[in-house]
Amino acid sequence: MQTPDGQEFKRDQASEQASKAVRAAAEALANATLLLLRALWKLIITTWRLAAALDSALWRATKLLARKAVNGLFYVMGLAFEAFQSLLLWLPTRTGRAYSAVSGVMLAVASLWIVDELRAGAGADASSQSLLRPPVNEADPILARIEGRYVHLSEIEAAARAGGFLDGNEILTAQSAFQRDLVESYVEQRLLARAAQDTGMQRSPQVLRRVNAARDRVLAAAFLDSRIKDAVQPETIERLYNSQRDITVLGDEVRVRHILVETGEQAEDIITRLNADGDFGAIARAESRDRATAPLGGEVGWFSQGIMSPNFSRVAFSTKVGELAPPFQTEFGWHIIEVLDRRPTNTVPLAEVEDNISEFLRLRVIDRTLRDLEEENHVVYYRPETSQNDTQQAPPDLLSPELVDVDGDEGDETGK
């Protein structure tokens, strides 16, 4: 029989070589076994000496376990020797060589596959980490993600303004949004709203009415804001201030305090007591019917001509500083007043009244917008009838009903 390289191969020669290899392996295994047995013997001797002090029953159990362990060890060694001998005899055969070749190929493929999986896993971890990081958007930062949809700072700000959590000129940043829990609140609201939609609550008539009311409120606020932004401009404020500047020059101002009583007899009695060194503030706090000024000792404060009712202003401005005016009557009752001080007035600077003018223009835009819309849409109100018992009488007001109309005939100062 010839080998693949052309040499003669005898079966007896192969068996002899295999036997030599087996004998050599057996000798090596015997030597290893001998060394193992020597070590085991030392262990047994040590165990014997340690167990000498133990009870006889425990010693018998130890010997039995040792015998079983030794027998099992020899049995395993015998199986391993037989398997190793069979393997050495089988590998030189054609089947053994084919199996070795196939096993080598499979091992190489498996190794390559493991390396590729490890590389792919590292790439997947990197890609997953990149997916967790939102895109950079400096103009409108991304603050959260809900099922793959990014939530921007502008959405958080709009929701916060609609909920009244931000003032008109307040600027919201990404850091302040998280510090004030506005982002978490927005996400929670979105999640709850989506859960409600999943259950079909948006089709409920009650929910629909509330949604429509909220939508109308947002749209109305946006419409009015746009109208106010167009109307309340710095040049509009200055133009209105210049057109009404003469009203700010009101002549002299007086500072008075007064006591309001019901009858003339009560007023004369109070004058008598005051002339006898009575305490004006104490009497005002105790007996004045004007509960707005009574706790202040009757102090009315500074006012100019035309601010109070005509008779009250006439008496106040005709009385000298530090003097008591004779009792006089108005539609509110009988008054005793004392003039505390008097001063001339000057034109009010624009900076002091700019906020008031802005508020006036804002309210006027709202009023005129609503009035025009009501006329265009022919709005009719059906108010329920009220009885006389339901009406309430307004409290006394010393302010004059003849105040100058700041709107006057100057036209629409909004520039429209």
C-alpha positions as semicolon CSV with decimal commas, in nm:
position;residue;x (nm);y (nm);z (nm)
1;M;0,000;0,000;0,000
2;Q;0,136;0,339;-0,101
3;T;0,102;0,667;0,089
4;P;0,006;0,995;-0,088
5;D;0,377;1,081;-0,116
6;G;0,456;0,755;-0,303
7;Q;0,615;0,557;-0,017
8;E;0,524;0,205;0,077
9;F;0,308;0,179;0,385
10;K;0,269;-0,153;0,565
11;R;-0,021;-0,217;0,794
12;D;0,198;-0,406;1,041
13;Q;0,443;-0,120;1,050
14;A;0,157;0,126;1,127
15;S;0,029;-0,097;1,405
16;E;0,376;-0,124;1,553
17;Q;0,419;0,252;1,550
18;A;0,078;0,301;1,706
19;S;0,160;0,047;1,977
20;K;0,484;0,227;2,055
21;A;0,297;0,554;2,082
22;V;0,037;0,396;2,306
23;R;0,305;0,239;2,529
24;A;0,482;0,574;2,556
25;A;0,158;0,746;2,644
26;A;0,079;0,471;2,893
27;E;0,416;0,508;3,058
28;A;0,369;0,884;3,084
29;L;0,025;0,835;3,224
30;A;0,156;0,577;3,469
31;N;0,425;0,812;3,589
32;A;0,169;1,091;3,633
33;T;-0,059;0,848;3,812
34;L;0,226;0,743;4,040
35;L;0,298;1,101;4,130
36;L;-0,069;1,162;4,193
37;L;-0,089;0,852;4,408
38;R;0,209;0,966;4,611
39;A;0,045;1,302;4,671
40;L;-0,277;1,126;4,755
41;W;-0,095;0,898;4,994
42;K;0,054;1,195;5,174
43;L;-0,293;1,341;5,197
44;I;-0,428;1,016;5,333
45;I;-0,155;0,992;5,593
46;T;-0,220;1,351;5,702
47;T;-0,590;1,284;5,715
48;W;-0,527;0,967;5,910
49;R;-0,328;1,149;6,172
50;L;-0,591;1,423;6,200
51;A;-0,876;1,175;6,220
52;A;-0,711;0,970;6,492
53;A;-0,875;1,187;6,752
54;L;-1,219;1,152;6,598
55;D;-1,489;0,909;6,690
56;S;-1,471;0,561;6,540
57;A;-1,796;0,606;6,349
58;L;-1,668;0,924;6,191
59;W;-1,343;0,751;6,106
60;R;-1,523;0,464;5,936
61;A;-1,725;0,713;5,729
62;T;-1,406;0,895;5,632
63;K;-1,241;0,567;5,523
64;L;-1,548;0,473;5,322
65;L;-1,554;0,808;5,146
66;A;-1,182;0,791;5,079
67;R;-1,219;0,440;4,935
68;K;-1,504;0,555;4,711
69;A;-1,306;0,860;4,597
70;V;-1,000;0,648;4,513
71;N;-1,210;0,394;4,324
72;G;-1,385;0,672;4,131
73;L;-1,052;0,834;4,050
74;F;-0,909;0,509;3,917
75;Y;-1,226;0,449;3,716
76;V;-1,208;0,791;3,557
77;M;-0,842;0,747;3,484
78;G;-0,913;0,417;3,317
79;L;-1,182;0,570;3,099
80;A;-0,955;0,856;3,007
81;F;-0,673;0,617;2,918
82;E;-0,899;0,407;2,699
83;A;-1,039;0,716;2,526
84;F;-0,694;0,857;2,466
85;Q;-0,572;0,524;2,329
86;S;-0,872;0,501;2,095
87;L;-0,816;0,856;1,978
88;L;-0,450;0,787;1,895
89;L;-0,551;0,480;1,695
90;W;-0,835;0,663;1,514
91;L;-0,668;0,989;1,411
92;P;-0,430;0,838;1,147
93;T;-0,726;0,684;0,963
94;R;-0,897;0,850;0,666
95;T;-1,207;0,932;0,873
96;G;-0,997;1,079;1,147
97;R;-0,803;1,299;0,908
98;A;-1,130;1,417;0,744
99;Y;-1,284;1,489;1,083
100;S;-0,977;1,684;1,189
101;A;-0,986;1,891;0,870
102;V;-1,359;1,967;0,902
103;S;-1,319;2,051;1,271
104;G;-1,033;2,288;1,192
105;V;-1,236;2,464;0,926
106;M;-1,537;2,496;1,158
107;L;-1,315;2,626;1,437
108;A;-1,166;2,890;1,206
109;V;-1,511;2,998;1,083
110;A;-1,644;3,014;1,439
111;S;-1,347;3,224;1,547
112;L;-1,401;3,466;1,261
113;W;-1,772;3,485;1,340
114;I;-1,706;3,559;1,708
115;V;-1,461;3,835;1,618
116;D;-1,713;3,985;1,374
117;E;-1,992;3,975;1,635
118;L;-1,771;4,145;1,891
119;R;-1,693;4,423;1,645
120;A;-2,060;4,457;1,545
121;G;-2,162;4,471;1,912
122;A;-1,920;4,754;1,979
123;G;-2,052;4,941;1,675
124;A;-2,411;4,884;1,786
125;D;-2,331;5,021;2,132
126;A;-2,176;5,330;1,976
127;S;-2,473;5,379;1,744
128;S;-2,720;5,331;2,028
129;Q;-2,536;5,587;2,234
130;S;-2,547;5,829;1,940
131;L;-2,921;5,770;1,908
132;L;-2,969;5,867;2,272
133;R;-2,802;6,203;2,213
134;P;-3,037;6,455;2,049
135;P;-2,928;6,663;1,750
136;V;-2,774;6,998;1,832
137;N;-3,019;7,284;1,777
138;E;-2,886;7,607;1,921
139;A;-3,177;7,818;1,796
140;D;-3,441;7,599;1,961
141;P;-3,278;7,341;2,195
142;I;-3,422;6,990;2,226
143;L;-3,516;6,911;2,587
144;A;-3,696;6,575;2,568
145;R;-3,811;6,295;2,338
146;I;-4,148;6,119;2,339
147;E;-4,163;5,800;2,128
148;G;-3,905;5,927;1,882
149;R;-4,046;6,282;1,861
150;Y;-3,826;6,560;1,994
151;V;-3,968;6,829;2,224
152;H;-3,816;7,175;2,172
153;L;-3,777;7,464;2,413
154;S;-4,028;7,671;2,215
155;E;-4,301;7,412;2,286
156;I;-4,223;7,418;2,658
157;E;-4,231;7,799;2,660
158;A;-4,563;7,815;2,473
159;A;-4,723;7,568;2,716
160;A;-4,584;7,757;3,016
161;R;-4,719;8,090;2,889
162;A;-5,059;7,936;2,818
163;G;-5,064;7,798;3,171
164;G;-4,969;8,133;3,326
165;F;-4,627;8,015;3,453
166;L;-4,436;8,286;3,262
167;D;-4,473;8,662;3,267
168;G;-4,510;8,858;2,947
169;N;-4,144;8,959;2,913
170;E;-3,986;8,665;3,094
171;I;-3,734;8,465;2,887
172;L;-3,722;8,089;2,941
173;T;-3,391;7,903;2,903
174;A;-3,325;7,531;2,890
175;Q;-3,169;7,535;3,237
176;S;-3,452;7,733;3,397
177;A;-3,710;7,510;3,227
178;F;-3,566;7,205;3,405
179;Q;-3,514;7,390;3,733
180;R;-3,881;7,493;3,740
181;D;-3,999;7,141;3,639
182;L;-4,166;7,283;3,328
183;V;-4,022;7,011;3,102
184;E;-4,146;6,727;3,322
185;S;-4,489;6,890;3,351
186;Y;-4,515;6,927;2,973
187;V;-4,412;6,565;2,911
188;E;-4,655;6,437;3,174
189;Q;-4,936;6,643;3,021
190;R;-4,858;6,508;2,674
191;L;-4,853;6,150;2,801
192;L;-5,184;6,194;2,981
193;A;-5,340;6,359;2,676
194;R;-5,225;6,075;2,452
195;A;-5,358;5,818;2,699
196;A;-5,694;6,000;2,695
197;Q;-5,698;5,990;2,314
198;D;-5,622;5,618;2,319
199;T;-5,930;5,561;2,534
200;G;-6,148;5,777;2,307
201;M;-6,219;6,050;2,561
202;Q;-6,177;6,320;2,294
203;R;-6,516;6,219;2,153
204;S;-6,697;6,297;2,479
205;P;-6,928;6,603;2,447
206;Q;-6,809;6,747;2,779
207;V;-6,443;6,708;2,683
208;L;-6,510;6,857;2,339
209;R;-6,668;7,165;2,494
210;R;-6,371;7,216;2,722
211;V;-6,123;7,164;2,437
212;N;-6,309;7,413;2,219
213;A;-6,320;7,664;2,504
214;A;-5,945;7,629;2,561
215;R;-5,877;7,665;2,188
216;D;-6,095;7,978;2,167
217;R;-5,921;8,126;2,470
218;V;-5,575;8,073;2,318
219;L;-5,681;8,211;1,980
220;A;-5,850;8,513;2,138
221;A;-5,542;8,591;2,347
222;A;-5,317;8,559;2,042
223;F;-5,544;8,788;1,835
224;L;-5,558;9,055;2,106
225;D;-5,182;9,035;2,161
226;S;-5,124;9,100;1,793
227;R;-5,361;9,399;1,794
228;I;-5,205;9,541;2,112
229;K;-4,854;9,494;1,976
230;D;-4,945;9,691;1,665
231;A;-5,121;9,968;1,860
232;V;-4,904;10,021;2,169
233;Q;-4,585;10,159;2,017
234;P;-4,342;10,416;2,166
235;E;-4,443;10,679;1,912
236;T;-4,812;10,619;1,992
237;I;-4,747;10,664;2,364
238;E;-4,553;10,986;2,306
239;R;-4,821;11,124;2,072
240;L;-5,095;11,061;2,327
241;Y;-4,883;11,215;2,604
242;N;-4,824;11,532;2,398
243;S;-5,192;11,563;2,309
244;Q;-5,295;11,536;2,675
245;R;-5,007;11,729;2,832
246;D;-5,226;12,023;2,929
247;I;-5,436;11,796;3,145
248;T;-5,132;11,712;3,354
249;V;-5,097;12,078;3,453
250;L;-5,370;12,093;3,716
251;G;-5,278;12,406;3,910
252;D;-5,243;12,385;4,288
253;E;-5,296;12,075;4,496
254;V;-5,423;12,063;4,853
255;R;-5,383;11,801;5,121
256;V;-5,679;11,771;5,354
257;R;-5,842;11,545;5,606
258;H;-6,214;11,531;5,668
259;I;-6,486;11,385;5,888
260;L;-6,814;11,275;5,728
261;V;-7,130;11,268;5,943
262;E;-7,498;11,232;5,870
263;T;-7,649;11,556;6,008
264;G;-7,557;11,920;6,046
265;E;-7,602;11,901;6,426
266;Q;-7,338;11,631;6,446
267;A;-7,106;11,844;6,232
268;E;-7,151;12,150;6,457
269;D;-7,084;11,939;6,764
270;I;-6,759;11,810;6,612
271;I;-6,651;12,167;6,521
272;T;-6,707;12,270;6,884
273;R;-6,498;11,983;7,011
274;L;-6,222;12,054;6,762
275;N;-6,210;12,422;6,859
276;A;-6,174;12,303;7,217
277;D;-5,848;12,129;7,121
278;G;-6,010;11,800;7,023
279;D;-5,803;11,539;6,837
280;F;-5,913;11,548;6,471
281;G;-5,765;11,204;6,391
282;A;-5,923;11,032;6,691
283;I;-6,266;11,181;6,618
284;A;-6,239;11,083;6,250
285;R;-6,147;10,725;6,336
286;A;-6,434;10,699;6,582
287;E;-6,719;10,886;6,409
288;S;-6,650;10,942;6,037
289;R;-6,884;10,758;5,797
290;D;-6,620;10,752;5,528
291;R;-6,471;10,414;5,614
292;A;-6,199;10,452;5,349
293;T;-6,036;10,749;5,525
294;A;-6,153;10,698;5,884
295;P;-5,877;10,445;5,974
296;L;-5,625;10,704;5,846
297;G;-5,755;10,975;6,077
298;G;-5,962;11,127;5,795
299;E;-5,658;11,172;5,568
300;V;-5,773;11,222;5,205
301;G;-5,433;11,299;5,055
302;W;-5,332;11,535;4,777
303;F;-5,581;11,630;4,505
304;S;-5,630;11,908;4,253
305;Q;-5,926;12,101;4,116
306;G;-6,191;11,884;3,950
307;I;-6,083;11,561;4,112
308;M;-6,332;11,570;4,399
309;S;-6,699;11,666;4,389
310;P;-6,749;12,040;4,309
311;N;-6,862;12,153;4,654
312;F;-6,587;11,959;4,830
313;S;-6,319;12,105;4,599
314;R;-6,456;12,459;4,634
315;V;-6,442;12,452;5,014
316;A;-6,101;12,284;5,024
317;F;-5,936;12,534;4,790
318;S;-6,099;12,835;4,960
319;T;-5,970;12,741;5,306
320;K;-5,627;12,845;5,423
321;V;-5,362;12,597;5,532
322;G;-5,402;12,491;5,897
323;E;-5,765;12,610;5,925
324;L;-6,094;12,425;5,970
325;A;-6,363;12,491;5,712
326;P;-6,719;12,550;5,834
327;P;-6,939;12,239;5,801
328;F;-7,089;12,196;5,455
329;Q;-7,313;11,945;5,287
330;T;-7,267;11,726;4,976
331;E;-7,467;11,437;4,836
332;F;-7,280;11,208;5,077
333;G;-7,355;11,395;5,401
334;W;-7,200;11,673;5,612
335;H;-6,824;11,735;5,601
336;I;-6,573;11,892;5,836
337;I;-6,238;11,939;5,661
338;E;-5,899;12,069;5,768
339;V;-5,647;12,185;5,506
340;L;-5,304;12,047;5,596
341;D;-5,090;12,172;5,307
342;R;-5,094;12,330;4,961
343;R;-4,850;12,312;4,667
344;P;-4,829;12,403;4,298
345;T;-4,818;12,120;4,041
346;N;-4,594;12,080;3,740
347;T;-4,617;11,882;3,420
348;V;-4,580;11,509;3,487
349;P;-4,276;11,367;3,299
350;L;-4,342;11,105;3,034
351;A;-4,132;10,847;3,218
352;E;-4,367;10,861;3,518
353;V;-4,685;10,805;3,320
354;E;-4,555;10,588;3,035
355;D;-4,674;10,264;3,199
356;N;-5,016;10,415;3,269
357;I;-5,049;10,533;2,910
358;S;-4,948;10,190;2,782
359;E;-5,210;10,026;3,003
360;F;-5,470;10,280;2,889
361;L;-5,394;10,211;2,522
362;R;-5,400;9,837;2,582
363;L;-5,740;9,849;2,749
364;R;-5,874;10,081;2,480
365;V;-5,760;9,846;2,204
366;I;-5,929;9,555;2,377
367;D;-6,251;9,751;2,432
368;R;-6,269;9,883;2,076
369;T;-6,180;9,546;1,924
370;L;-6,452;9,369;2,120
371;R;-6,704;9,644;2,047
372;D;-6,633;9,634;1,672
373;L;-6,657;9,257;1,663
374;E;-6,987;9,262;1,849
375;E;-7,128;9,514;1,600
376;E;-7,001;9,320;1,299
377;N;-7,147;8,993;1,425
378;H;-7,475;9,146;1,555
379;V;-7,433;9,014;1,908
380;V;-7,743;9,018;2,127
381;Y;-7,735;8,942;2,502
382;Y;-8,037;8,791;2,678
383;R;-7,977;8,884;3,040
384;P;-8,212;8,749;3,310
385;E;-8,439;8,999;3,477
386;T;-8,329;9,103;3,827
387;S;-8,545;9,230;4,110
388;Q;-8,477;9,540;4,313
389;N;-8,353;9,326;4,601
390;D;-8,075;9,190;4,379
391;T;-7,937;9,533;4,297
392;Q;-7,661;9,668;4,517
393;Q;-7,604;10,034;4,592
394;A;-7,254;10,154;4,517
395;P;-7,058;10,294;4,813
396;P;-7,010;10,673;4,840
397;D;-6,744;10,807;4,606
398;L;-6,592;11,147;4,650
399;L;-6,443;11,148;4,301
400;S;-6,608;11,387;4,062
401;P;-6,817;11,235;3,781
402;E;-6,711;11,524;3,559
403;L;-6,353;11,412;3,501
404;V;-6,208;11,501;3,162
405;D;-6,232;11,221;2,905
406;V;-5,872;11,149;2,819
407;D;-5,984;11,012;2,485
408;G;-6,176;11,335;2,418
409;D;-6,207;11,442;2,057
410;E;-5,847;11,369;1,975
411;G;-5,944;11,067;1,768
412;D;-5,794;10,719;1,783
413;E;-5,440;10,761;1,915
414;T;-5,354;10,408;1,810
415;G;-5,277;10,541;1,465
416;K;-5,557;10,356;1,289
